[in-house]
């Protein structure tokens, strides 16, 4: 560790944690990508300690759950990105909870994706200030209707607020304002961008250099990353100008493998594009799905020169490590539903030890209502990768995972299968629980439920599905906070659209942002707990409202909007208030 005379050494270090969405290991010029140019991220790479064997969930919400809790995401209720399986259980303690309890000012700006209703929102989970879009991305169903990355409306601690400018610029601007406001005291600033997640919208100045060189979606995808690169430079200048760079831990990482940086063949080998020599991409159990970069720059900690740490690490290690670096005190309450599954990496990163103890880490991609054993799983050691319980690769000699050597090493397969069984027993006891959205509290006086979060085989998870009138249905897991009378308004369009329930929207339905199919719906039915009721639909009405007297407790809520032929779909939006 280096020493410094800076007065900031008397203060606990600040933490600025940047995580991008769907940017893979190969989507950096410093990692060998021959097309994209990321000079500012390259500079950060060159001045940082780097985790080069870091593993996360193959998709967004699971990675975030592991980062926030230091625990395997499957334990926390989060193993999908929709369908009620991206809600971080209320009895989990988060990174923000712990930093806040230790006197840090806490703020987040961007993508949360761990719940849009009480008690799952970021300002319910330890962030004093939270500015965010809805769902897993801008233009998804929970997001403000019509948001398209430019001049959007976001939520600040649940209050809608309009902004001018491109989304990524807004997140960085607001984060830098938060940092400046709190520069005299320890702060934790979490900056999870929604870029470069689809749909790939970006100012043309950033994407234009790549059109004609790569397919158009990738050109926009790369343009979004270049914009992030520019914003990282602005952030670093801001820290330097405020004279707090030395005492700030700056982390930059990504949340899973690339979504658009390469195309794959049927065996998940790269067919086109660049993936840093790895098999698979976002969503995959192979290395390209879950190995991500992490750069850590911290002058007071001695992390100012490029240094690679190739030990096997995971997202669940970050919280225990940051607790050590920031000298945080934790109590039994801080462990929430259970102890950390991750390892404190501080002794390794500071050179106190040269290697970690031998360990086994498991990641998987479920994306189903109920987890399936062995599904898209990787059981990993420093040397081995057991895929789906049957394929075995020596990652040190075969980083592209081309040669399955399970038959030659049955003893390794058996040992890793045993480790997986232990892991499954650890993460599976609560798979049957549905984290409920809590209705009827002062924290969320009007709750807006969306199809994004209902449990079922299919969800209209983006605004394009709503425009198309996608036929689907499911139930919401809810908890009535206290006995009383509750009003439920069933709607096809959200309130900000202000259109009749059966009406279409003008224009051709060509994307997520134009047109809307009219629906010839005749009756509405609501089932909540053991009660239900049916009403006729007034074709001029924007919604249908039901009122029930309910007893406190957990139950299911489901809706049915039905036409003359008896075909039905669920109400995409339900607004709930306690009226008495």
JOKA-V11577 format. One record per residue. N is the residue number from 0. SS is DSSP state (~ for helix, > for strand, _ for the rest). OMEGA is omega in whole degrees, -180 to 180 (999 if undefined). D_FIRST is the distance of its C-alpha to the first C-alpha in Angstrom with 1 decimal. Layout:
# JOKA-V11577
N | SS | OMEGA | D_FIRST
N | SS | OMEGA | D_FIRST
This chain:
# JOKA-V11577
0 | _ | 178 | 0.0
1 | _ | 176 | 3.8
2 | _ | -179 | 6.7
3 | _ | 177 | 10.0
4 | _ | -179 | 13.5
5 | _ | 179 | 14.5
6 | ~ | -178 | 16.6
7 | ~ | 178 | 15.3
8 | ~ | 179 | 12.4
9 | ~ | -179 | 15.4
10 | _ | 175 | 16.3
11 | _ | -177 | 15.2
12 | _ | 170 | 13.9
13 | > | 176 | 16.9
14 | > | 171 | 17.7
15 | > | -171 | 19.9
16 | > | -180 | 21.1
17 | > | 175 | 23.5
18 | > | -180 | 25.6
19 | > | -168 | 28.7
20 | _ | 176 | 31.9
21 | _ | 174 | 33.3
22 | _ | -176 | 31.2
23 | _ | -178 | 30.7
24 | _ | -177 | 28.2
25 | _ | -175 | 30.7
26 | _ | 178 | 31.2
27 | _ | 175 | 28.7
28 | ~ | 180 | 29.5
29 | ~ | 177 | 26.0
30 | ~ | 173 | 27.1
31 | _ | 179 | 30.3
32 | _ | -174 | 32.7
33 | _ | -175 | 35.5
34 | _ | -174 | 36.9
35 | _ | 178 | 34.5
36 | _ | -179 | 32.5
37 | _ | -172 | 29.2
38 | ~ | -176 | 27.6
39 | ~ | 173 | 25.3
40 | ~ | 176 | 23.9
41 | ~ | 179 | 23.6
42 | ~ | 177 | 21.5
43 | ~ | 176 | 19.2
44 | ~ | -176 | 19.2
45 | ~ | -176 | 18.2
46 | _ | -173 | 15.2
47 | _ | 162 | 13.9
48 | > | -173 | 12.6
49 | > | 172 | 16.1
50 | > | -174 | 17.8
51 | > | 179 | 20.9
52 | > | -176 | 22.7
53 | > | -175 | 22.7
54 | > | -176 | 26.0
55 | _ | 170 | 27.7
56 | _ | 180 | 31.4
57 | _ | 176 | 33.7
58 | _ | -164 | 34.8
59 | ~ | -173 | 33.6
60 | ~ | 177 | 34.2
61 | ~ | 178 | 33.1
62 | ~ | -178 | 29.6
63 | ~ | 178 | 29.3
64 | ~ | 179 | 30.5
65 | ~ | 178 | 27.9
66 | ~ | -174 | 25.0
67 | ~ | -173 | 26.5
68 | ~ | -173 | 27.1
69 | _ | -176 | 24.9
70 | _ | 177 | 28.2
71 | _ | -173 | 30.5
72 | ~ | -177 | 32.5
73 | ~ | 177 | 35.8
74 | ~ | -168 | 35.3
75 | ~ | -177 | 35.0
76 | _ | -174 | 38.3
77 | _ | 174 | 36.8
78 | _ | 178 | 37.9
79 | _ | 179 | 39.8
80 | _ | -179 | 39.6
81 | _ | 171 | 43.0
82 | _ | -179 | 45.8
83 | _ | -178 | 44.2
84 | _ | 171 | 41.5
85 | _ | 180 | 38.7
86 | _ | -180 | 38.9
87 | _ | -174 | 35.9
88 | _ | -174 | 37.6
89 | _ | -180 | 37.7
90 | _ | 173 | 36.4
91 | _ | 174 | 33.0
92 | _ | -176 | 30.1
93 | _ | 174 | 28.0
94 | ~ | -179 | 24.5
95 | ~ | 176 | 26.1
96 | ~ | -175 | 27.9
97 | ~ | 178 | 24.8
98 | ~ | 180 | 22.9
99 | ~ | 180 | 26.2
100 | ~ | 179 | 26.7
101 | _ | 173 | 23.4
102 | _ | 178 | 24.6
103 | _ | 166 | 23.3
104 | > | -173 | 25.8
105 | > | 178 | 26.4
106 | > | 175 | 28.2
107 | > | -172 | 29.1
108 | > | 178 | 31.0
109 | > | -173 | 32.8
110 | _ | 178 | 33.6
111 | _ | 173 | 33.5
112 | _ | 174 | 35.9
113 | _ | 176 | 35.7
114 | _ | -177 | 38.9
115 | _ | 179 | 41.0
116 | _ | 175 | 42.9
117 | _ | 8 | 42.2
118 | _ | -171 | 40.3
119 | _ | -176 | 38.1
120 | _ | -175 | 37.3
121 | ~ | 180 | 33.8
122 | ~ | 169 | 34.8
123 | ~ | -169 | 36.1
124 | _ | 172 | 32.7
125 | _ | 178 | 30.3
126 | _ | 179 | 30.3
127 | _ | 177 | 31.8
128 | > | -179 | 32.6
129 | > | 175 | 33.4
130 | > | -170 | 35.1
131 | > | 169 | 36.2
132 | _ | -178 | 39.0
133 | _ | 175 | 41.0
134 | _ | -178 | 40.7
135 | _ | 180 | 38.6
136 | _ | 175 | 39.3
137 | _ | -178 | 41.2
138 | _ | 172 | 45.0
139 | > | -169 | 44.8
140 | _ | 180 | 47.3
141 | _ | -177 | 45.3
142 | _ | 176 | 44.3
143 | _ | -174 | 46.4
144 | _ | 177 | 49.5
145 | _ | 175 | 49.6
146 | _ | -178 | 45.9
147 | _ | 179 | 45.3
148 | _ | -177 | 41.9
149 | > | 176 | 43.5
150 | _ | -173 | 44.4
151 | _ | 174 | 43.9
152 | > | -180 | 44.1
153 | > | 180 | 41.1
154 | > | 172 | 40.6
155 | > | -175 | 38.5
156 | _ | 174 | 38.4
157 | _ | 177 | 41.6
158 | > | -177 | 43.4
159 | > | -178 | 44.5
160 | > | 180 | 43.5
161 | > | 179 | 44.5
162 | _ | 172 | 42.2
163 | _ | 176 | 42.9
164 | _ | -179 | 41.0
165 | > | -171 | 39.3
166 | ~ | -177 | 37.5
167 | ~ | 177 | 34.0
168 | ~ | 179 | 34.3
169 | ~ | -179 | 35.3
170 | ~ | -179 | 32.3
171 | ~ | 178 | 29.9
172 | ~ | -177 | 32.0
173 | ~ | 177 | 32.1
174 | ~ | -179 | 28.4
175 | ~ | 174 | 27.7
176 | ~ | 177 | 30.3
177 | ~ | -179 | 28.6
178 | ~ | -179 | 25.2
179 | ~ | -179 | 26.9
180 | ~ | -174 | 28.9
181 | _ | -173 | 25.9
182 | _ | -178 | 23.4
183 | _ | -178 | 23.6
184 | _ | -178 | 22.6
185 | _ | 179 | 20.3
186 | > | 172 | 21.8
187 | > | 179 | 21.9
188 | > | -180 | 23.7
189 | > | -172 | 25.0
190 | > | 180 | 26.7
191 | > | -179 | 28.6
192 | _ | 171 | 31.0
193 | _ | 176 | 34.4
194 | _ | 2 | 34.4
195 | _ | 177 | 35.1
196 | _ | 176 | 37.1
197 | _ | -5 | 40.9
198 | _ | -167 | 43.2
199 | _ | 180 | 41.8
200 | _ | -178 | 42.5
201 | _ | 174 | 40.8
202 | _ | -173 | 42.1
203 | ~ | -179 | 44.0
204 | ~ | -179 | 42.1
205 | ~ | -177 | 39.1
206 | ~ | -173 | 41.2
207 | ~ | -180 | 43.8
208 | ~ | -176 | 42.0
209 | ~ | 177 | 41.9
210 | > | -176 | 45.5
211 | _ | 178 | 47.6
212 | _ | 178 | 44.7
213 | > | 177 | 43.8
214 | _ | -174 | 45.9
215 | ~ | 179 | 46.1
216 | ~ | -180 | 44.1
217 | ~ | 177 | 41.2
218 | ~ | 178 | 41.7
219 | ~ | 177 | 41.2
220 | ~ | 178 | 38.3
221 | ~ | 178 | 36.5
222 | ~ | 177 | 37.5
223 | ~ | 179 | 35.9
224 | ~ | 178 | 32.6
225 | ~ | 176 | 33.0
226 | ~ | 175 | 33.4
227 | ~ | 179 | 30.2
228 | ~ | 179 | 28.5
229 | ~ | -180 | 30.0
230 | ~ | 175 | 28.9
231 | ~ | 177 | 25.3
232 | ~ | 178 | 25.5
233 | ~ | 179 | 27.2
234 | ~ | -179 | 24.6
235 | ~ | 176 | 21.7
236 | ~ | -179 | 23.9
237 | ~ | 178 | 24.6
238 | ~ | -180 | 21.0
239 | ~ | -179 | 20.6
240 | ~ | 178 | 24.0
241 | _ | 179 | 23.2
242 | _ | 177 | 20.1
243 | _ | -177 | 18.0
244 | _ | -174 | 16.3
245 | _ | -176 | 12.9
246 | _ | 179 | 13.0
247 | > | 171 | 14.6
248 | > | 178 | 13.7
249 | > | 178 | 16.4
250 | > | 171 | 17.8
251 | > | 177 | 20.7
252 | > | 176 | 22.8
253 | > | -168 | 26.4
254 | _ | 177 | 28.6
255 | _ | 179 | 30.7
256 | _ | -175 | 32.3
257 | _ | 175 | 34.2
258 | _ | -171 | 37.5
259 | _ | -175 | 39.1
260 | _ | -180 | 37.1
261 | > | 169 | 39.4
262 | > | -174 | 42.6
263 | > | 172 | 43.2
264 | _ | -175 | 46.2
265 | _ | 178 | 47.7
266 | _ | 177 | 45.2
267 | _ | 170 | 42.2
268 | _ | -176 | 41.5
269 | > | 180 | 40.8
270 | > | -178 | 44.1
271 | > | -179 | 43.0
272 | > | -174 | 39.9
273 | _ | -178 | 36.3
274 | _ | 177 | 34.1
275 | _ | 174 | 31.5
276 | _ | -177 | 33.7
277 | _ | 179 | 33.8
278 | _ | 177 | 36.8
279 | _ | 175 | 37.6
280 | _ | -177 | 36.5
281 | _ | 178 | 36.2
282 | _ | -173 | 37.8
283 | _ | 173 | 37.7
284 | _ | 177 | 36.7
285 | _ | -169 | 35.8
286 | ~ | -179 | 32.3
287 | ~ | 179 | 33.1
288 | ~ | -170 | 33.8
289 | ~ | 174 | 30.5
290 | > | -176 | 27.7
291 | > | 177 | 25.8
292 | > | 169 | 22.8
293 | > | 176 | 19.7
294 | > | 178 | 17.4
295 | > | 180 | 14.2
296 | > | -177 | 13.0
297 | > | -177 | 10.5
298 | ~ | -179 | 9.4
299 | ~ | 177 | 7.7
300 | ~ | 180 | 5.6
301 | _ | -178 | 5.1
302 | > | -178 | 8.5
303 | _ | -180 | 10.9
304 | _ | -177 | 12.5
305 | _ | 177 | 14.8
306 | > | -179 | 13.8
307 | > | 172 | 16.3
308 | > | -175 | 16.1
309 | _ | 177 | 19.7
310 | _ | 179 | 19.8
311 | _ | -179 | 22.5
312 | > | -177 | 21.2
313 | > | 178 | 23.3
314 | _ | -179 | 23.5
315 | _ | 178 | 24.0
316 | ~ | -169 | 20.4
317 | ~ | -179 | 19.0
318 | ~ | 177 | 20.2
319 | ~ | -180 | 18.9
320 | ~ | -179 | 15.4
321 | ~ | 174 | 15.5
322 | ~ | 178 | 17.0
323 | ~ | -177 | 13.9
324 | ~ | -176 | 11.5
325 | _ | 175 | 14.1
326 | _ | -178 | 15.0
327 | _ | 175 | 18.5
328 | _ | 178 | 21.4
329 | _ | 178 | 23.8
330 | _ | 178 | 27.3
331 | ~ | 179 | 29.8
332 | ~ | -179 | 31.2
333 | ~ | 180 | 28.1
334 | ~ | 175 | 28.9
335 | _ | -175 | 32.2
336 | _ | -179 | 34.4
337 | _ | -175 | 32.1
338 | _ | 177 | 28.7
339 | _ | 171 | 26.0
340 | _ | -179 | 26.7
341 | _ | -175 | 23.2
342 | _ | 174 | 20.3
343 | _ | -177 | 16.8
344 | _ | -173 | 14.6
345 | ~ | 180 | 11.2
346 | ~ | 178 | 11.1
347 | ~ | -174 | 12.1
348 | ~ | 179 | 9.9
349 | _ | 178 | 6.6
350 | _ | 178 | 8.6
351 | _ | 172 | 9.8
352 | _ | -177 | 13.2
353 | _ | -179 | 14.8
354 | _ | 175 | 17.6
355 | _ | 171 | 18.9
356 | _ | 177 | 22.1
357 | _ | -176 | 25.2
358 | _ | 175 | 26.1
359 | _ | 179 | 28.9
360 | > | 178 | 28.6
361 | > | 169 | 31.7
362 | > | 178 | 32.5
363 | > | 178 | 35.9
364 | _ | -177 | 38.0
365 | _ | 178 | 40.8
366 | _ | 177 | 42.2
367 | _ | 180 | 45.2
368 | _ | 180 | 46.6
369 | _ | -176 | 46.1
370 | _ | -179 | 43.5
371 | _ | -177 | 45.0
372 | _ | 178 | 43.6
373 | _ | -175 | 42.0
374 | _ | 176 | 42.5
375 | _ | -175 | 40.3
376 | > | 172 | 37.6
377 | > | 177 | 34.8
378 | > | -163 | 33.7
379 | > | 163 | 30.6
380 | _ | 179 | 28.7
381 | _ | -176 | 26.3
382 | _ | -166 | 29.5
383 | > | 170 | 32.4
384 | > | 173 | 33.8
385 | > | -175 | 36.9
386 | > | 178 | 38.6
387 | _ | 178 | 41.2
388 | _ | -174 | 41.5
389 | _ | -179 | 43.5
390 | > | -179 | 41.7
391 | > | 180 | 39.1
392 | > | 171 | 36.8
393 | > | -171 | 34.4
394 | _ | -178 | 31.8
395 | _ | 179 | 30.1
396 | _ | -176 | 33.4
397 | _ | -175 | 35.1
398 | _ | 179 | 32.6
399 | _ | 177 | 35.7
400 | _ | 179 | 37.2
401 | _ | -172 | 40.6
402 | _ | 177 | 41.5
403 | _ | -176 | 42.2
404 | _ | -180 | 42.1
405 | ~ | -177 | 42.9
406 | ~ | -178 | 46.1
407 | ~ | -177 | 44.5
408 | _ | -178 | 41.9
409 | ~ | -179 | 43.8
410 | ~ | 178 | 41.7
411 | ~ | 178 | 38.5
412 | ~ | -178 | 40.3
413 | ~ | 180 | 41.6
414 | ~ | -180 | 38.3
415 | ~ | 176 | 36.6
416 | ~ | 178 | 39.7
417 | ~ | 177 | 39.3
418 | ~ | 179 | 35.7
419 | ~ | 180 | 37.0
420 | ~ | 178 | 39.7
421 | ~ | 178 | 37.2
422 | ~ | -180 | 35.3
423 | ~ | 178 | 38.7
424 | ~ | 179 | 39.6
425 | ~ | -170 | 36.3
426 | ~ | -168 | 36.8
427 | ~ | -173 | 40.6
428 | _ | -174 | 42.0
429 | _ | -179 | 42.1
430 | _ | -178 | 43.2
431 | _ | -179 | 46.6
432 | _ | 174 | 45.3
433 | _ | 177 | 45.6
434 | _ | -173 | 43.1
435 | _ | 169 | 45.8
436 | > | -174 | 45.8
437 | > | -177 | 46.7
438 | > | 173 | 49.7
439 | _ | 177 | 51.3
440 | > | 177 | 48.5
441 | _ | -179 | 47.8
442 | _ | 179 | 44.4
443 | > | -172 | 46.4
444 | _ | 169 | 49.9
445 | > | 180 | 50.9
446 | > | 175 | 49.3
447 | > | 177 | 49.6
448 | > | 179 | 49.6
449 | > | -180 | 49.4
450 | ~ | 177 | 50.4
451 | ~ | -170 | 46.7
452 | ~ | 178 | 46.1
453 | _ | 180 | 49.3
454 | > | -179 | 49.5
455 | _ | -176 | 51.8
456 | _ | -178 | 52.2
457 | _ | 179 | 51.9
458 | _ | 169 | 50.4
459 | _ | -168 | 51.1
460 | _ | 175 | 47.4
461 | > | -174 | 47.7
462 | ~ | 173 | 50.1
463 | ~ | 177 | 51.9
464 | ~ | 179 | 53.0
465 | ~ | 179 | 54.3
466 | ~ | -178 | 56.3
467 | ~ | -175 | 57.7
468 | _ | -178 | 58.8
469 | _ | 179 | 57.1
470 | _ | -180 | 59.0
471 | _ | 179 | 56.6
472 | _ | 179 | 56.2
473 | _ | -179 | 54.2
474 | > | 171 | 53.4
475 | > | 169 | 50.8
476 | > | -177 | 49.4
477 | > | 174 | 49.8
478 | > | 176 | 49.7
479 | > | -172 | 52.2
480 | _ | 180 | 50.5
481 | _ | 179 | 53.7
482 | _ | 177 | 57.4
483 | > | 180 | 59.1
484 | > | -175 | 60.7
485 | > | 177 | 58.5
486 | > | -180 | 59.5
487 | > | 177 | 58.4
488 | > | -179 | 59.0
489 | > | -178 | 59.1
490 | > | 170 | 58.4
491 | _ | 178 | 58.2
492 | _ | 177 | 56.6
493 | _ | -176 | 54.0
494 | _ | -177 | 55.2
495 | _ | 177 | 53.8
496 | _ | 171 | 56.1
497 | _ | 179 | 59.2
498 | _ | 176 | 61.5
499 | _ | -176 | 64.0
500 | _ | -177 | 62.9
501 | _ | -171 | 65.3
502 | _ | 169 | 64.9
503 | _ | 176 | 63.4
504 | > | -177 | 61.4
505 | _ | 177 | 62.8
506 | _ | 179 | 61.7
507 | _ | 179 | 61.1
508 | _ | -176 | 58.4
509 | _ | -179 | 56.4
510 | _ | -177 | 52.8
511 | _ | -164 | 50.8
512 | _ | -176 | 52.1
513 | _ | 173 | 55.8
514 | _ | 178 | 59.0
515 | > | -176 | 59.6
516 | _ | 173 | 62.2
517 | _ | -179 | 64.9
518 | _ | -177 | 65.4
519 | _ | -175 | 68.8
520 | > | -174 | 67.7
521 | > | -177 | 70.3
522 | > | 176 | 68.9
523 | > | 179 | 65.6
524 | > | 178 | 64.8
525 | > | 174 | 62.0
526 | > | 177 | 61.1
527 | > | -174 | 58.8
528 | _ | 180 | 58.7
529 | _ | 179 | 62.3
530 | > | 174 | 63.8
531 | > | 178 | 64.9
532 | > | -179 | 67.0
533 | > | 176 | 68.4
534 | > | 170 | 69.4
535 | > | 180 | 71.0
536 | _ | 173 | 69.0
537 | _ | -176 | 70.4
538 | _ | 178 | 69.8
539 | _ | -176 | 69.1
540 | _ | 179 | 66.6
541 | _ | -180 | 62.8
542 | _ | 176 | 62.2
543 | > | -175 | 63.9
544 | > | 175 | 63.0
545 | > | 176 | 63.5
546 | > | 179 | 63.2
547 | > | 168 | 62.7
548 | > | -171 | 62.5
549 | > | 176 | 59.6
550 | _ | -179 | 58.3
551 | _ | 178 | 54.6
552 | > | -179 | 52.8
553 | > | 180 | 51.5
554 | > | 177 | 53.8
555 | > | 178 | 54.2
556 | > | 179 | 55.4
557 | > | -178 | 57.1
558 | > | 179 | 59.3
559 | > | 173 | 62.1
560 | > | -166 | 63.6
561 | > | 177 | 66.8
562 | > | -177 | 69.4
563 | _ | -179 | 73.1
564 | _ | -180 | 72.6
565 | _ | 178 | 70.4
566 | _ | -176 | 67.2
567 | > | 172 | 64.2
568 | > | 179 | 60.5
569 | _ | 173 | 58.0
570 | _ | -176 | 57.5
571 | _ | -180 | 54.3
572 | > | 173 | 53.6
573 | > | 179 | 54.5
574 | > | -173 | 54.1
575 | > | 174 | 54.1
576 | > | 172 | 54.8
577 | > | -173 | 55.9
578 | _ | 179 | 59.2
579 | _ | 999 | 60.5
